Amino acid sequence: MNSKLTHRLLPLSEAGVAEAGDCLEAPRGLFCLPAVVNIGVQKAGTGELQTWLGAHPLMLAHGGEVHFFDGLRPSAAMLRCGQRQRTNLRQRYARHLWHRRPLSRDNVGAAASSAMAAGAPLVRRLAYEKTPAYFDLSNPALLALEHFKSEPFECMDAVQRFLGLPPHDYRASATRNEKGLWVIGKSKSSSERRGRWDKTPPSPEVNATLHQFYAPWQRTLAELLRAHNLSLLPARPIPG
């Protein structure tokens, strides 16, 4: 996460001097830069924290996530999944036409669409490479998932202070889920929302292999966090 929140309304012509949290006036609306970026490492509960932030009357959460697995490269599995879904949608449209007729194809439009699709990964990569320029990278803060699970209200108080937000009473809208954890609305990890997505626990062999694979990065990350004292809750030790 990164702070502090700013809220300036600028004309589109001043986009070059915009900072995190600023909004640019456009002919058909506003383009706003995020005021805070929530970055998670290895299932860090970013979706749950985003839900809590969205409950604050002065915060507007984006509602989505972008997953990267190696630097700035997106997950190849997700790209393949997306391609399958797009193909299925095109075929479904053709199968369920009430009046069977040939579908005309605009060759020029198809070529333009293909060209834009080919350039999308580059645009995405450049956008994320430029994002740090809008933020003060000397002022990050760490919130460990273990801390958030055990003391969510204490953590949200710390988050609000860090972001310069007026205090919000999260206890008024929080409830406990089936696991005994405090949640806002329906927890992202709720079994009701997972439905058919129930997960089978990995075998001990697979679990051990994963831990062994990530161990060097886990140790390096823990050492880095301890060395720079980035925790929002200094009294709590950094999980190692």
LODO-389857 format. One record per residue (C-alpha): x negated, z, y negated; residue number from 1; residue in three letters. Coordinates in Angstrom, 3 decimals. Example, Ala and Ser with C-alpha at 12.3 -4.5 7.8 and 13.67 -1.06 7.14 Angstrom:
// LODO-389857
R     east       up    north seq type
R  -12.300    7.800    4.500   1  ALA
R  -13.670    7.140    1.060   2  SER
// end
This chain:
// LODO-389857
R     east       up    north seq type
R    0.000    0.000    0.000   1  MET
R   -1.084   -0.517   -3.559   2  ASN
R    0.087    0.834   -6.900   3  SER
R    1.073    1.342   -9.723   4  LYS
R    4.406   -0.366  -10.257   5  LEU
R    4.719   -2.618  -13.292   6  THR
R    7.770   -4.484  -14.503   7  HIS
R    7.137   -7.181  -17.098   8  ARG
R    9.359  -10.172  -17.768   9  LEU
R    7.233  -13.203  -18.620  10  LEU
R    7.991  -16.854  -19.333  11  PRO
R    7.003  -19.245  -16.563  12  LEU
R    4.255  -20.648  -18.796  13  SER
R    2.397  -17.315  -18.542  14  GLU
R    2.198  -17.318  -14.736  15  ALA
R   -1.588  -17.303  -14.980  16  GLY
R   -1.644  -13.797  -16.473  17  VAL
R    1.025  -12.274  -14.210  18  ALA
R    0.232   -9.072  -12.347  19  GLU
R    1.764   -7.294   -9.375  20  ALA
R    5.394   -6.428  -10.095  21  GLY
R    5.842   -8.933  -12.924  22  ASP
R    8.760  -11.382  -12.985  23  CYS
R    8.637  -14.931  -14.347  24  LEU
R   11.651  -16.538  -15.994  25  GLU
R   12.533  -19.916  -14.499  26  ALA
R   15.392  -22.300  -15.384  27  PRO
R   17.436  -21.211  -12.360  28  ARG
R   16.446  -17.606  -11.918  29  GLY
R   13.441  -15.316  -11.614  30  LEU
R   10.260  -15.441   -9.569  31  PHE
R    8.923  -11.928   -8.998  32  CYS
R    5.571  -10.840   -7.608  33  LEU
R    5.727   -7.875   -5.229  34  PRO
R    4.905   -4.545   -6.825  35  ALA
R    3.641   -3.035   -3.586  36  VAL
R    2.273   -4.593   -0.394  37  VAL
R    2.842   -2.735    2.865  38  ASN
R    0.168   -3.625    5.433  39  ILE
R    0.331   -2.335    8.994  40  GLY
R   -2.277   -2.270   11.754  41  VAL
R   -1.231   -2.327   15.421  42  GLN
R    2.471   -1.367   15.383  43  LYS
R    2.172    0.897   12.354  44  ALA
R    5.881    1.305   11.575  45  GLY
R    5.869   -1.001    8.549  46  THR
R    9.474   -2.060    9.157  47  GLY
R   10.682    1.546    9.197  48  GLU
R    8.780    2.403    6.014  49  LEU
R   10.214   -0.699    4.370  50  GLN
R   13.728    0.502    5.233  51  THR
R   13.053    3.878    3.613  52  TRP
R   11.571    2.250    0.512  53  LEU
R   14.613   -0.021    0.271  54  GLY
R   16.870    3.045    0.081  55  ALA
R   15.317    4.012   -3.265  56  HIS
R   17.582    2.821   -6.115  57  PRO
R   14.605    1.377   -8.031  58  LEU
R   13.067   -0.490   -5.085  59  MET
R   14.063   -3.865   -3.650  60  LEU
R   12.535   -4.409   -0.226  61  ALA
R   11.808   -7.963    0.839  62  HIS
R   13.428   -7.556    4.245  63  GLY
R   10.918   -9.552    6.270  64  GLY
R    7.455   -9.408    7.774  65  GLU
R    4.574  -11.797    8.302  66  VAL
R    2.414  -11.235   11.372  67  HIS
R   -1.270  -12.157   11.540  68  PHE
R   -3.396  -11.523   14.579  69  PHE
R   -6.834  -12.798   13.587  70  ASP
R   -7.739  -12.759    9.930  71  GLY
R   -5.174  -15.007    8.275  72  LEU
R   -4.202  -17.034   11.321  73  ARG
R   -0.573  -16.545   12.422  74  PRO
R    0.409  -15.847   16.009  75  SER
R    0.220  -19.035   18.088  76  ALA
R    2.962  -17.738   20.375  77  ALA
R    5.347  -17.353   17.447  78  MET
R    4.558  -20.863   16.226  79  LEU
R    5.412  -22.287   19.657  80  ARG
R    8.612  -20.235   19.752  81  CYS
R    9.634  -21.549   16.339  82  GLY
R    9.017  -25.128   17.409  83  GLN
R   11.238  -24.665   20.467  84  ARG
R   14.027  -23.211   18.335  85  GLN
R   13.891  -26.113   15.881  86  ARG
R   14.088  -28.609   18.754  87  THR
R   17.045  -26.776   20.296  88  ASN
R   18.921  -26.769   16.987  89  LEU
R   18.503  -30.511   16.557  90  ARG
R   19.736  -31.192   20.094  91  GLN
R   22.627  -28.735   19.757  92  ARG
R   23.858  -30.497   16.630  93  TYR
R   23.895  -33.844   18.423  94  ALA
R   25.660  -32.441   21.508  95  ARG
R   28.500  -30.776   19.612  96  HIS
R   29.508  -33.527   17.193  97  LEU
R   33.279  -33.928   17.255  98  TRP
R   32.951  -37.688   16.806  99  HIS
R   30.236  -39.206   18.938 100  ARG
R   28.213  -41.556   16.825 101  ARG
R   24.542  -42.491   16.407 102  PRO
R   22.630  -40.231   14.021 103  LEU
R   20.994  -42.248   11.266 104  SER
R   17.395  -41.358   10.559 105  ARG
R   15.923  -41.607    7.099 106  ASP
R   12.387  -42.776    7.817 107  ASN
R   11.136  -41.965    4.325 108  VAL
R   12.683  -38.501    4.407 109  GLY
R   11.342  -37.868    7.902 110  ALA
R    7.832  -38.852    6.811 111  ALA
R    8.017  -36.586    3.765 112  ALA
R    9.315  -33.721    5.891 113  SER
R    6.500  -34.170    8.414 114  SER
R    3.914  -34.230    5.642 115  ALA
R    5.246  -31.012    4.127 116  MET
R    5.374  -29.347    7.546 117  ALA
R    1.748  -30.304    8.195 118  ALA
R    0.676  -28.734    4.908 119  GLY
R    2.716  -25.550    5.314 120  ALA
R   -0.021  -23.554    7.122 121  PRO
R   -2.497  -24.408    4.348 122  LEU
R   -0.044  -23.389    1.626 123  VAL
R    0.674  -20.153    3.465 124  ARG
R   -3.020  -19.398    3.911 125  ARG
R   -3.837  -20.075    0.262 126  LEU
R   -0.934  -17.907   -0.879 127  ALA
R   -2.177  -14.926    1.112 128  TYR
R   -5.760  -15.473    0.000 129  GLU
R   -4.614  -15.394   -3.631 130  LYS
R   -2.406  -12.309   -3.236 131  THR
R   -5.253   -9.734   -3.556 132  PRO
R   -6.067  -11.102   -7.019 133  ALA
R   -2.839   -9.528   -8.318 134  TYR
R   -3.598   -6.047   -7.022 135  PHE
R   -6.073   -3.323   -7.835 136  ASP
R   -7.949   -3.198   -4.547 137  LEU
R   -9.824   -0.102   -5.669 138  SER
R   -6.646    1.953   -5.292 139  ASN
R   -5.222    1.584   -1.769 140  PRO
R   -3.596    4.447    0.103 141  ALA
R   -3.152    5.194    3.793 142  LEU
R   -0.055    6.568    5.490 143  LEU
R   -0.469    7.225    9.217 144  ALA
R    2.525    6.527   11.457 145  LEU
R    2.040    9.869   13.214 146  GLU
R    2.440   11.652    9.884 147  HIS
R    5.495    9.618    8.959 148  PHE
R    7.215   10.361   12.279 149  LYS
R    6.654   14.106   12.052 150  SER
R    7.211   14.641    8.295 151  GLU
R    9.017   11.617    6.806 152  PRO
R   10.318   13.471    3.732 153  PHE
R    6.889   14.828    2.851 154  GLU
R    5.455   11.338    3.332 155  CYS
R    8.097    9.682    1.157 156  MET
R    7.439   12.249   -1.589 157  ASP
R    3.773   11.224   -1.463 158  ALA
R    4.682    7.522   -1.498 159  VAL
R    6.922    7.992   -4.535 160  GLN
R    4.186    9.850   -6.422 161  ARG
R    1.679    7.138   -5.553 162  PHE
R    3.988    4.374   -6.759 163  LEU
R    5.042    6.255   -9.875 164  GLY
R    8.692    6.329   -8.803 165  LEU
R   11.147    9.059   -9.802 166  PRO
R   12.020   11.260   -6.807 167  PRO
R   14.878   10.157   -4.578 168  HIS
R   16.741   12.508   -2.211 169  ASP
R   16.199   10.828    1.155 170  TYR
R   17.660   13.815    2.996 171  ARG
R   21.104   12.908    1.664 172  ALA
R   21.176    9.654    3.656 173  SER
R   18.804   10.313    6.570 174  ALA
R   20.074   11.065   10.073 175  THR
R   18.413   11.745   13.409 176  ARG
R   18.368    9.009   16.047 177  ASN
R   18.570    9.392   19.820 178  GLU
R   14.849   10.247   19.945 179  LYS
R   15.205   13.027   17.393 180  GLY
R   13.409   11.104   14.632 181  LEU
R   14.692   10.959   11.066 182  TRP
R   15.896    7.454   10.132 183  VAL
R   17.667    5.700    7.269 184  ILE
R   20.589    3.664    8.568 185  GLY
R   19.853    2.238   12.008 186  LYS
R   16.277    2.695   13.076 187  SER
R   14.372   -0.499   13.739 188  LYS
R   13.260    1.009   17.043 189  SER
R   16.790    2.008   18.055 190  SER
R   17.816    1.005   21.570 191  SER
R   21.145   -0.163   20.151 192  GLU
R   19.367   -2.800   18.071 193  ARG
R   17.044   -3.830   20.880 194  ARG
R   19.964   -4.592   23.191 195  GLY
R   18.572   -6.827   25.905 196  ARG
R   15.021   -6.457   24.564 197  TRP
R   14.274   -3.358   26.646 198  ASP
R   10.556   -3.120   27.279 199  LYS
R    8.975   -2.400   30.634 200  THR
R    6.034   -0.001   30.260 201  PRO
R    2.700   -1.695   31.043 202  PRO
R    0.937   -0.794   34.249 203  SER
R   -1.935    1.719   34.015 204  PRO
R   -4.414   -1.113   34.612 205  GLU
R   -3.024   -3.241   31.773 206  VAL
R   -2.843   -0.227   29.464 207  ASN
R   -6.459    0.696   30.193 208  ALA
R   -7.592   -2.896   29.583 209  THR
R   -5.841   -3.010   26.197 210  LEU
R   -7.331    0.318   25.122 211  HIS
R  -10.782   -0.830   26.180 212  GLN
R  -10.398   -4.115   24.281 213  PHE
R   -9.344   -2.437   21.019 214  TYR
R  -11.627    0.608   21.282 215  ALA
R  -14.523   -0.731   19.122 216  PRO
R  -12.167   -1.755   16.297 217  TRP
R  -10.262    1.522   16.531 218  GLN
R  -13.468    3.539   16.174 219  ARG
R  -14.666    1.419   13.242 220  THR
R  -11.302    1.712   11.485 221  LEU
R  -11.148    5.492   11.972 222  ALA
R  -14.704    5.898   10.604 223  GLU
R  -13.872    3.724    7.586 224  LEU
R  -10.720    5.677    6.767 225  LEU
R  -12.458    9.044    7.070 226  ARG
R  -15.403    7.913    4.940 227  ALA
R  -13.243    6.757    2.029 228  HIS
R  -10.550    9.485    2.105 229  ASN
R   -7.635    7.084    1.580 230  LEU
R   -4.899    9.280    3.041 231  SER
R   -1.792    9.924    0.927 232  LEU
R   -1.667   13.357    2.554 233  LEU
R   -5.238   14.692    2.244 234  PRO
R   -4.390   17.882    4.110 235  ALA
R   -3.695   15.863    7.252 236  ARG
R   -6.604   14.597    9.373 237  PRO
R   -6.893   10.863    9.990 238  ILE
R   -5.824   10.152   13.609 239  PRO
R   -8.845    8.979   15.553 240  GLY
// end
